[in-house]
Amino acid sequence: MLRKLALLTCISFVLAPLLSAQTVDEIIAKNIQARGGMDKIKAVNTIRSTGTMTMGPGMEAPGSMIVKRPDMARLEFTVQGLTAVQAYDGKDAWQIMPFTGKKDPEAMSADDKKDLEENADIDGPLVDYKSKGNKVELLGKEKLEGTDAYKLKVTLKNGDVITMYLDADSYLEVKEETKRIVRGTEREVESVMGDYKDVNGLMFAFAVENGVKGGQEKEKLTISKIELNVPVDNAIFKMPPPAPKAQEPKK
């Protein structure tokens, strides 16, 4: 009997990682199917989202995000008549931030561009995660506002860790916690997704609430329109040269 127990223990120890990996892949497959299926996901070359970010009483920032294969993204938003731009061309990221008095484009640091890099993954971190160099672990189930959700730990190739919560019934993502190191300091942001709608056979969240984990202040993003496969010139992701300076009149 003791030998049988020891043998079973050894077998369980050896097979546990394999069973866990199969469970993770099964859950990811159901998430992909819930979103619309791999064929439809891969058929999307560009996504243009238009919406408004609400940042406290009376502060709204209308804007848009364009994502294009392979790994390109551009975000524009307007606050009090000033329009900011952040873009990533698959290698380099840049921004124009007129709120700080800077009207010329400037390169973004490796830490600052991580959001854009992750947004530029048009399929999301779960699709083809192994070939992307990502690692996914199943951490079990948790209750989110009374609903069961699968908890997945996604370690990206760049070292950032995203904890994703998938609704146990729909298999759509309902919450995300992102942990990364920014200029030597750990920062953790959480996002809650909802109001899923069908866009050409694919499911997208039209409401997202963002904020520092544990913090009271939240930013609410309300999407008004999502367009797929709109024509987009690659040039909009490249950093433009500085605007020519006005010549001083000759004396």
C-alpha positions as CSV (number, residue, x, y, z in Angstrom):
1,M,0.0,0.0,0.0
2,L,2.8,2.4,0.9
3,R,4.5,1.7,-2.4
4,K,1.3,2.4,-4.3
5,L,0.8,5.7,-2.4
6,A,4.4,6.7,-3.1
7,L,3.9,5.8,-6.8
8,L,0.7,7.8,-7.1
9,T,2.4,10.8,-5.4
10,C,5.3,10.7,-7.9
11,I,2.9,10.4,-10.8
12,S,0.8,13.3,-9.6
13,F,3.9,15.4,-9.1
14,V,5.1,14.7,-12.7
15,L,1.7,15.1,-14.3
16,A,0.6,18.2,-12.4
17,P,2.4,20.8,-14.6
18,L,1.0,19.0,-17.8
19,L,-2.5,19.0,-16.4
20,S,-2.2,22.6,-15.4
21,A,-0.9,23.6,-18.9
22,Q,-3.8,21.7,-20.5
23,T,-6.3,23.5,-18.3
24,V,-4.8,26.9,-19.1
25,D,-4.9,26.2,-22.9
26,E,-8.4,25.0,-22.6
27,I,-9.5,28.2,-20.9
28,I,-7.6,30.4,-23.4
29,A,-9.3,28.5,-26.2
30,K,-12.7,29.2,-24.7
31,N,-11.8,32.9,-24.3
32,I,-10.8,33.1,-28.0
33,Q,-14.0,31.4,-29.0
34,A,-16.1,33.7,-26.8
35,R,-14.4,36.7,-28.5
36,G,-15.5,35.5,-31.9
37,G,-13.0,32.7,-32.8
38,M,-9.4,32.7,-34.0
39,D,-10.3,33.1,-37.7
40,K,-12.2,36.4,-37.1
41,I,-9.6,37.7,-34.7
42,K,-6.8,37.0,-37.2
43,A,-8.8,38.6,-40.0
44,V,-8.6,42.0,-38.3
45,N,-5.8,44.2,-39.6
46,T,-6.7,47.5,-37.9
47,I,-9.0,48.6,-35.0
48,R,-10.1,52.2,-34.5
49,S,-11.8,52.9,-31.2
50,T,-13.4,56.3,-30.6
51,G,-14.6,57.3,-27.1
52,T,-14.4,59.7,-24.1
53,M,-12.3,59.4,-21.0
54,T,-14.0,60.9,-17.9
55,M,-11.4,62.0,-15.3
56,G,-13.3,63.5,-12.4
57,P,-16.1,66.0,-12.2
58,G,-16.3,68.1,-15.4
59,M,-13.1,66.7,-16.9
60,E,-13.6,64.8,-20.2
61,A,-11.1,63.9,-22.8
62,P,-12.5,62.7,-26.2
63,G,-10.1,60.7,-28.2
64,S,-9.3,57.7,-30.4
65,M,-7.0,54.7,-30.5
66,I,-5.8,53.1,-33.7
67,V,-4.0,49.7,-33.6
68,K,-2.5,48.0,-36.7
69,R,-0.6,44.8,-37.4
70,P,2.1,44.2,-36.8
71,D,2.5,45.9,-33.4
72,M,1.6,49.5,-34.2
73,A,-0.5,51.9,-32.1
74,R,-1.5,55.5,-32.0
75,L,-3.5,57.3,-29.3
76,E,-4.9,60.8,-29.6
77,F,-6.9,62.7,-26.9
78,T,-8.0,66.3,-26.4
79,V,-8.2,68.2,-23.1
80,Q,-9.3,71.9,-23.0
81,G,-8.6,72.4,-26.7
82,L,-5.1,70.8,-26.7
83,T,-4.6,67.5,-28.5
84,A,-2.0,65.1,-27.3
85,V,-0.5,62.2,-29.4
86,Q,1.3,59.0,-28.3
87,A,2.4,56.5,-31.0
88,Y,4.4,53.3,-31.4
89,D,5.7,52.1,-34.7
90,G,6.7,48.6,-33.6
91,K,10.1,49.7,-32.4
92,D,10.1,53.3,-31.2
93,A,7.5,55.3,-29.3
94,W,7.0,59.0,-29.3
95,Q,4.6,61.6,-28.0
96,I,3.4,65.2,-28.4
97,M,2.3,66.7,-25.0
98,P,1.2,70.3,-25.5
99,F,-0.1,70.4,-21.8
100,T,3.6,70.7,-20.7
101,G,4.3,73.4,-23.3
102,K,6.0,71.0,-25.7
103,K,4.5,71.1,-29.2
104,D,7.3,69.1,-30.9
105,P,7.4,65.3,-30.9
106,E,9.8,63.6,-28.5
107,A,10.9,60.0,-27.9
108,M,9.4,58.1,-25.0
109,S,11.5,56.2,-22.5
110,A,11.5,52.4,-22.4
111,D,9.3,52.5,-19.3
112,D,6.8,55.0,-20.6
113,K,6.2,53.2,-23.9
114,K,5.2,49.9,-22.3
115,D,1.5,50.8,-22.4
116,L,1.7,51.5,-26.1
117,E,3.7,48.3,-26.7
118,E,1.0,46.2,-25.0
119,N,-1.9,48.0,-26.7
120,A,-0.1,47.4,-30.1
121,D,-0.6,43.6,-29.7
122,I,-3.9,43.6,-31.7
123,D,-4.8,40.1,-30.7
124,G,-4.1,40.4,-27.0
125,P,-1.5,38.6,-24.8
126,L,-3.3,35.3,-24.7
127,V,-3.5,34.6,-28.4
128,D,-0.3,32.7,-29.5
129,Y,1.1,33.5,-26.1
130,K,3.9,30.9,-26.4
131,S,5.3,32.2,-29.7
132,K,5.2,35.8,-28.2
133,G,7.4,34.7,-25.3
134,N,4.6,35.1,-22.8
135,K,3.9,32.7,-19.9
136,V,0.4,32.0,-18.6
137,E,-0.5,30.3,-15.3
138,L,-3.9,29.4,-13.9
139,L,-4.2,30.7,-10.3
140,G,-7.7,29.2,-9.8
141,K,-11.1,30.8,-9.4
142,E,-12.2,34.0,-7.5
143,K,-15.4,35.7,-6.8
144,L,-15.8,39.1,-8.5
145,E,-19.0,40.8,-7.3
146,G,-20.6,37.5,-6.7
147,T,-19.5,35.9,-10.0
148,D,-16.9,33.2,-10.5
149,A,-13.9,34.2,-12.6
150,Y,-10.8,32.3,-13.7
151,K,-7.7,34.1,-12.6
152,L,-4.7,33.9,-15.0
153,K,-1.3,35.2,-14.4
154,V,0.3,36.4,-17.6
155,T,4.0,37.2,-17.6
156,L,4.9,39.1,-20.7
157,K,8.2,38.8,-22.6
158,N,9.2,42.2,-21.2
159,G,8.8,41.1,-17.6
160,D,5.5,42.9,-16.9
161,V,2.9,40.8,-15.1
162,I,-0.8,41.0,-16.0
163,T,-3.4,39.2,-13.9
164,M,-6.5,38.6,-16.0
165,Y,-9.9,37.6,-14.8
166,L,-12.2,35.7,-17.2
167,D,-15.9,35.3,-16.4
168,A,-16.4,31.6,-15.7
169,D,-19.6,31.6,-17.8
170,S,-18.9,33.8,-20.8
171,Y,-15.0,33.4,-20.7
172,L,-14.8,37.1,-21.6
173,E,-12.3,39.3,-19.6
174,V,-13.9,41.3,-16.8
175,K,-10.9,42.6,-15.0
176,E,-7.2,43.1,-15.4
177,E,-4.4,44.0,-13.0
178,T,-1.1,45.2,-14.5
179,K,2.1,45.3,-12.5
180,R,5.2,46.8,-13.9
181,I,8.4,48.7,-12.8
182,V,8.4,52.3,-13.9
183,R,11.7,54.2,-13.2
184,G,12.6,51.8,-10.4
185,T,9.2,51.9,-8.7
186,E,6.6,49.2,-8.9
187,R,3.2,50.4,-10.2
188,E,0.0,48.4,-10.2
189,V,-3.0,49.5,-12.2
190,E,-6.4,47.7,-12.4
191,S,-9.0,47.9,-15.2
192,V,-12.6,46.7,-15.1
193,M,-14.3,45.8,-18.4
194,G,-18.0,45.7,-19.2
195,D,-20.8,46.5,-21.7
196,Y,-19.6,44.0,-24.3
197,K,-21.0,44.5,-27.8
198,D,-20.7,42.6,-31.0
199,V,-18.7,44.3,-33.8
200,N,-18.7,42.4,-37.0
201,G,-18.8,39.1,-35.1
202,L,-16.2,40.0,-32.5
203,M,-16.9,41.0,-28.9
204,F,-15.4,44.2,-27.5
205,A,-15.8,45.9,-24.1
206,F,-17.3,49.4,-24.6
207,A,-16.8,50.4,-21.0
208,V,-13.5,50.3,-19.1
209,E,-12.7,51.8,-15.6
210,N,-9.0,52.3,-14.8
211,G,-7.2,53.3,-11.7
212,V,-4.3,52.6,-9.3
213,K,-5.1,49.4,-7.5
214,G,-6.6,50.2,-4.1
215,G,-7.0,53.9,-5.0
216,Q,-10.3,55.8,-5.0
217,E,-9.9,57.9,-8.1
218,K,-10.9,56.1,-11.3
219,E,-10.9,57.1,-15.0
220,K,-13.9,55.9,-16.9
221,L,-13.6,55.2,-20.7
222,T,-16.8,55.0,-22.6
223,I,-16.4,53.7,-26.2
224,S,-18.9,55.2,-28.7
225,K,-17.6,53.4,-31.8
226,I,-15.2,50.6,-32.9
227,E,-14.3,50.1,-36.5
228,L,-12.5,47.2,-38.0
229,N,-10.1,47.0,-41.0
230,V,-10.3,50.7,-41.8
231,P,-7.5,51.9,-44.1
232,V,-4.6,53.3,-42.0
233,D,-1.3,54.6,-43.4
234,N,1.8,53.4,-41.6
235,A,3.2,56.9,-41.7
236,I,0.9,58.0,-38.8
237,F,2.9,55.8,-36.4
238,K,6.3,57.3,-37.3
239,M,7.7,60.2,-35.3
240,P,7.4,63.4,-37.5
241,P,10.2,65.9,-37.6
242,P,10.0,69.0,-35.4
243,A,7.8,71.8,-36.8
244,P,9.9,74.5,-38.6
245,K,10.5,77.5,-36.4
246,A,9.2,80.8,-37.6
247,Q,11.9,83.1,-38.9
248,E,12.4,86.4,-37.1
249,P,11.8,89.4,-39.2
250,K,14.9,91.1,-40.5
251,K,15.7,94.4,-38.9
